[in-house]
């Protein structure tokens, strides 16, 4: 019995229907939330189907139809799982964040449920279609038919859009996130944007602050600034900012004694490490920050050129090019690779650095903080105060309470890191010391069905952008520490506050973005 061969047209129809209907959950959920009419929903799905059919027609013309089906099905299955699981959207920034995830972080995101879901919704249908034989057709005929069919589909799709123009125009105007919910178009679009940025001619490195000089100081005591870069900490879960749970008991005690300031109104540059970390150390402000920062001197470069000793102690997924031109100490130098390296291990390195410091220095501690979704891994058993914890990365399988328990326990480690660093600085009597703690971005913990972080700034909830910011000692930063805690700050202040602390004169310096200059004039 001869095997039945499909025509390429029928194969394209089957693949298009599967791609449109099997992975439309996140899109339909959003359309329901936006109270879109049934006719508009059906029309929207039809337009999407036309677009994917055109993609497959192009693939057929280049004799790579089955390869395109396989890649798109697997990609769509993975993305659908993540969007359903964590309520995220896929845009270029989210893709960059995913590409810059290290092995350790990636392992926290892989589960049996993910593998099973991708197998059932991606691999199985792709293999079934790949296994089906297709009738061979002449290349010229195939190409002409593809072009003709593509033109017809585009025309029909435009006609459907025009019939519901008023509703669609309102939908896209008021809900820009819709395009990031169309799977796998969102990945294709983001991939093209990222590829264009990566493959474009590299920009010539721009050395800023060549005029930077440190002004002489009568006090010959070496000045040391410790900057702790937090990870995924949200301001409203710090008890120093009014959270009812004692997540930052040590910081609270120092605040009550007037030793430090905890800013309760601080905003991040972005919602992902890959954006916020380069941004906060750059001289670009959040409103005009882009990839230029990676090919431009940052504040650490300027301080280094001015004669300040600069060190970066890493316990996260890398410094995102910020420390490329200064000393970096990675976790492999002070932690066992087969165990969770808790942030407090960096205190040993800090103590050693301070003992050998003979000149003005800045030491950056890049912490693992509350990196999710495996929040339960970020705290040792001895510090797990809030129980029971969510002990899986499948956050939507846990109650909000258990997720917050695991997350809040990770903040206890952050509290130990910050207070431990302050105590270490207090013991360094031979140095004039100061400290800042700033988180790179916040985190969604199931609020309104959203988890993790990485949403575009324009649609990100406060939970992802409101971050804790702490400075010590209080009197060095503000004339009235008790009032300063309500001062609105953002990541734009970091670079200029560091220049001011070390009394570095440069045309880059903006006094209005120097915390000490504004709070202790």
N, C-alpha and C positions, 0 to 999 in steps of 0.2 A: 504493500500500500504506500503510495507516494505521500510525502509530507506536504501539508498545505502551506503554500507560500503567500505571505501577505504582500500587498502592494505597499509601496513606501507611503502612499497617501493615507492608507488605513493605519499604518504604524504611527504616522504623525498624529492622526486623530486620537488614537488611544493614548499616546504619550502626552498630548496636550490636555486631554480630559483629566488624566491622573494628576498631572502637574498643577492644574488649576483647582481641582476639587479636593484632592487628598491633603493639600498643605495650606488650605485657605482659612483654617481655624483662627489664627491671630488676627487676620484681616476682618473676617466676619464678626468676631468679638468686638473689634473697635467700631465697626459700622453699626453694630447694635447699640453700643454705648453712645454713639453720636446720633442715634435715632434716625438713621437713614431709611428711606422707604424701601419696600420690597422690590419694586420695579428698578430702583436705582442700584440695589445690591446685585440683582440678576444682570443688569446691564454692565455693571462694573466687572463682574466675573467674566462676562462675554468678551469685553474689551481685553481683559488680561489674557484670555484664551487665544484671542487673535494675535496678540503680541508674541506669545510663546510659539504659536503655530508658525509665525514668520521666522522666529529664531531657528526652528527645526527645519524649515524650508531652506534657509541659508546653509545650515549644516548638511542637508542632503545634497545641495549643489556642490559642496566641497567634499562629498563622500565621507563625512564623519558624523552621520546622523546617530548611529548607535553609541558612539563615544560621547556625543553631546547628551544623549538620554541618560547614560550611566552617570556622568558627572553631575548633571542637574538633579537627578533623583537623589543621589547620595547627599549632595549639598543641601537640598531642600529638606531632607529628613533630619539632618543634624540641626539646621537652623530652626525648623519647626519645633523640635524638642526644646531647644534653649529658650525660644520665645514663649512657648507654653509654660515651661518650668519656672522661669524667672521674670516674665513680664517685660523683657527688654525689647528694644528695637535695634535693627542693624543699619548703621550708617558708617561712613568712612572712619570716624573716630573709634567706634566700637570695634571695627575690623582691625585697626592699628593696635588697639589694646589687646585683642586676641592674639595677633601675630607676635607681640612682644612679651607674651606670657612665657615664663620659663618652665622647665620640666617639672619642677616641684609644684608649681601652681596648676599646671595642666593636669597633673595626676589627681589633684583635688576636685577636678571638674568631670572626671570620667567615672561612670558608674555602670553597673550591670543593666540598669534600666535604660540608660542612654544607648548602650550597645545593642540591647534587644530591640529598642524602638527603631534605631537606624537600620537594623537588619530586616525587620518586618516591613517598615514603611519605605525603605530606600533600596536595600540590596535585593530583596526578593522580587519586587516588581521590575527592577532594572534587569535582573538576570533573566526573568521570564521573557521580556521584550527582546533582549539580546539573543536569546536562544531561538526565537522565531525566525525562520529564513525569510528573506525579502526577495521579491522578483527583481532581477537585474533590469536596468533601463539604460538606454543610451545617454551619455553625458549631456549632449546638446539638448535633447528633448527634456531631460530632467531639469536642466538649468532654466530653460525657457518656461517650463511649467511652474517652477518655483517662483520665478519673477512675476509671472502673471497672477498666480494664486496669492502671492504676497501683496501685490498692489490691490487686489480685490479685498483681502482681509483688512488692510489698512483703511481702505475707503469705507467698508462696512463699520469698522470700529469707530471711525470719526463720526459716522452718521448716528450711531448709538449715543455717543457722547453729546452730540448736538441736541438730541431729543430730550435730554435731561440736563441741559446746559446750566440752568439756574441752580439746580440742586448740587451738581458736581462742582461748579465754581465756588459755591458757598462752602462745600465740604473741604475742598483743597485750600481755600483761603483761611478757614478757621482751624483746620486740623492738618498742619503740614507734616505730621508724623505718618500720615496714611501711606506715603510712598515707601516708608521704611518698614512697612508691615506686609508688603506684597512679596511673597516667597516664590522663587528665589531671585526675583528681580532686584530685591534690596541688596543681595550679596553681589550680583553681577554689577550693579551700579557702584556699590562701594569698592569692589575690586578694581574696576576701571579707574575710579578716582585715586585710589591708593597707588595703583600701578603707574599712572601718569605722574604722580608726585615722586615716586621712587626712580622712575626711568628718565625723568627730565634731566637735563644737563645740571650737574651739581653746581650749586651756587658757590662762588668764591667765598672762602671764609672771611668774614668781616671782623676785624679786631677793633673792638670798642674800648673806650677808656684809655687810650694811649697817653692821655694827658694826666692820668691818675697819679697823685703823689700823696703820701701820708704826711700830714702836718705834724711838726715837732710837738712833743708833750713834755712838760717839766717832770712829770711822774715817770720814772724809768721802770716801774713795775710792768712786766709783760701783761698785755690784755689778752684774755681768752674768751671767745664766744663759742658756746656749744649750741648748735641748732639740731633739734630732733625733728625729723620729718615723719609725722604719723601716717598711718595707712588706714583708710576707711573708717576713721573715727568721726562720729556725728556729734555736734555740739550739744544737742538736747539729751544725750545719754551720759554727759559728764555731770556728776553731782555738784561739781564746783560751779556749774551753770544752772543749778536748781533742780536737777533730776532727783527724784525721791529716793532712789537706791544709792547706797554708798559705793559707787563704782570708782571714785577717785578720792578715797578717804585721806590719803597722804597729802594730795594737792589741796584738799579742803582745809586741812589743818594749817598748812602754810599760808593759805589765803586768809584764814581767820586771824592769823598772827600778823597779817599785813606784809608778809614776805614776798608774795607774788601777786600777779594780776592775771585773772582768767577772763579773757574777752568773750562776752556772750553774744556778740553780734559780728561774727567774722564769716566771710564768704570766700569760697574757693574760686580759682581761675577756671577749672573744668570739673568734670565728674569722673575722670579716669587718670590713673597714675601717669600714663604715657603723655598726657596733656598737661596736667597740673604741675608735675615736678619740674619739667623744663620751663614752664611758664613762670612759676614762682621765683625761680632764680634768674630769670631773664630781665631785661630792661623794657620788654614789651608789656603793655598793660593788657589785662584780660580782654578788653573790648577789641584790641587789634592784634592779638597774639595769633601767630600761625607758624608753619614749619621753618620760617626764617630763623627762629631762635636756635635751631640745631646747627646753623652755620654762622652763628654770631656769638661773640664773647658774652658770657654771663657774669654775674657778680663775683663768682668764685675766681674766674679768670682775672677780672679787674683787680681784686684784692691781692691775688697772687703776684700780679705784675707790679703792684705797689709795695711789695716786700712783706706781705702778710703770709705766714705759713698756713697752707690749706690742706686738710685731710678729710677724706670721706670714708666712713665706716659703713659697710653695706651688709644688710640682713634682709634684703627684699629681692626683687627680680632685676636689679640693676639700676644704675643712676640715670638711665635714659639720656645718655651723652653729656649730662651736666658735669660729671667729674672726669671727662676724657683727658683733660690737660693738667690734672692735679693728682696727688697721691690717693690711691684707693686701697682700702683693706677689706677684703671679702670674707664672707663667713667661713670659707674653707680654712682660714688662718686661725680661727679661734673656736670653731664648733666641729663636732663629729658629724660627718656627712650623712650617717645613717639614722640620725635622731632629729627630732624637732628642735630647731635652734631658737629658743625663746629670746626675746629682745633684751632681757636683762643680762645676757652674756656679753653684750657690747660694753657694759660697765667696766669689765676687766680691761678691755682694750683702752677705754677712756682713761682709766687710772694710770695705765702705763704711759700713755701719750702725755698726760699732764706732768708726770714725774720727770719727763725728758724735755719739757717745753722751756725754752730760753728766750723766746721772742713772741711778738704779737701773733696770735694764731686763731684760726677758726676751725672747729671740728664738727663735721656733720655726721649725725647718726641716722641712717635711713632704716626705719624699723619695719618689721612685718605687721605690727599692729593688730588690726582686727580683720585681716584679709579673709574674705569668704570664698565660697560658701561654707568651707569647713571651719567655722568659728570655734568649734570645740577643740580643735587642734592647737589653738593659739594660747592656751593657758595650761599650766601643769596641774596635776590633781590637787596639790596642796592649796592652790589659789581658787579652786572652783567653789565659789560662795553661793551661787544661784543655781539651784537644781530643781527638776531634772533638765538636762540639756538636750537640744536637738543634735544627735550624733550621726547625721547623714547629710550628704550634699543635696539630697532631694528635699529642698526646703518646703515645697508645697505639700509635703507629706507630714510635716511637723506643725504643731500648734504655734501660733505667734509667741506665746509665752515661753516655750522651750527654745525657740530661736533667739529671743531676747536674752534668755538666761545664758546661752552659750556666748552670745555677742558681749554681754555685760561682763562676763568673766574675763574675756580678752582685754577689756578696758582696765581691769585690775592689774594686769601685767603692764599695761601702759603707765598706770599710776606708779608702779614700782620702778619702772625705767626712769620716769621724770624725777621722782623724789630721790631715787638713788643717784642720778646724775647731779642733782643739786647738792646732796650731801657730799658727794665726791669733790665737787667744786669748792664747797665750804672748807674742806680739809686741805685744799691747795692754797695755803696761806701766802705762799711766795708769788701768787698770781692775782691779777685783778680780773675776776671772772663774771660771766653773765650767761644766761640761757634763754632760749626760745624753743617752744614746742608748737608745731603747726601741723595739722593734718592735711594731706593732699586733697582729699574730698570726703564726702560723707557716704551714707549707705542706706538703701531701702531694705527694710526687714519684714516685708509683707504688707507694708502700708498701701492700701488701695490695690492689693494684688500685685505689687511691684517688688522685686527683690534685687539685691546687689546694687550696681551703679552703672554709669556709662551713658545715661540718657543725654541727648543734646541739651546744652545749657538752656535753650529757649523752652524746653518742655520738662526739664528736670525738676522734681519736687524739692522743697527746702531740705528734706532729709539727706539729699545727695550733695547739696552745696553749702549748707551751714556747718562750719567746722570749728573745733576747739582751737584756741590760740592762747598760749600761756607765756608770760615773760617773768624773769627773775633776775636780780632782786627788784622789787617793786619800785623802790625809791630811785633807782637808776633810770627808770623809764617814765615815771609820772610824778608830777608835783603833788597830785591828789589821787593816790592809788584807789581809794574807795569809790571815786567817781569814774575813774578811767575804764572800769570793766564794761561799761555800756557804750564805749566809743566804737563807732562802726569802722571795721577794718576789713581788708581783703588781701589777697596774695600780692597785689601791686606794691604793698608797703615793705615787703621783705628786703629786696635788693637795696633800697635807699636807706632803710634802717641799719643795715649792715655797714654801708659806707659811712653813715653818721657815727656809728659806734666806734669804728676804727679811725675816725677823723680823716678820711680819705677825700681829698679835694679832686673833683673831676666835673667836666661839663655835663656828665650824665646825671649827676645828683639832683634830685628834686626834693626840696625841703618839705614840701607839703605832703610827701609820702614817707617821711622819716618819723616813725612813731615817737621816739624820744623828743624830737624837736617840736612835735605837736602837743605832746602831753606834759612835757617838762620844760617849757620855754624859759 
